[in-house]
Amino acid sequence: MPDASVVEWIREKYERLSPVMNERSRRRWAVTEALSLGWGGITAVAAATGLTRKTIHSGIRELEAEAADPDSVLPPERIRRPGAGRRPITEKQPELVAALDALVEPTASG
């Protein structure tokens, strides 16, 4: 378990920065913070921020891939790689829209 004072120190920094960070910058900040702490840094950052260890490890792989191939850097306006993220629920349940429409009276929609 990381030292409570270190976790609190990270939490304070995270709370100040989180309102202006998006998913990508949050992940990069967490990786930078974890790596700067050395052994136990990932656990400390995860405990302080609520980010999962998996997210922090994904950020480390992302930075390593960019270091190996600078052309793989995402453009600044992108948060995720194309195709990443959650799939629309209608891909898993194509009948969902029709079922929801059936619940609403035809005269009530619009």
C-alpha positions, 0 to 999 in steps of 0.5 A: 500500500502506498504511503497515505501522504503521497496518495493525498499529495497526488490527489490534491494535484489531480483535483486541481487539474481534472476540470481542464483535462480530457480523457487523453490528458488525464491518462498522460498526466497519470502515467507521468506522475506514476513513472516519476514516483518509481516503484509503487507509482501506478498503485499510488496514482490509481488510489489517488485518482480513481483511474484503474491500473489498466488505464495507467498501463494503457497510457504507458504502452501508448507513450512507449509506442509513440517513442518507438514510432513518432508518426503514431502520435494522435493529432491533438484534436483526437482523444482516442484512436479511430474505432476505440471506445464503446460501441453503440448499444444498437449494434448489440441490440438492433431491435432496441429502437423499435421496442422503445418506439413501441412504448411511446404513444404514436401521438406523443412523439415529436 
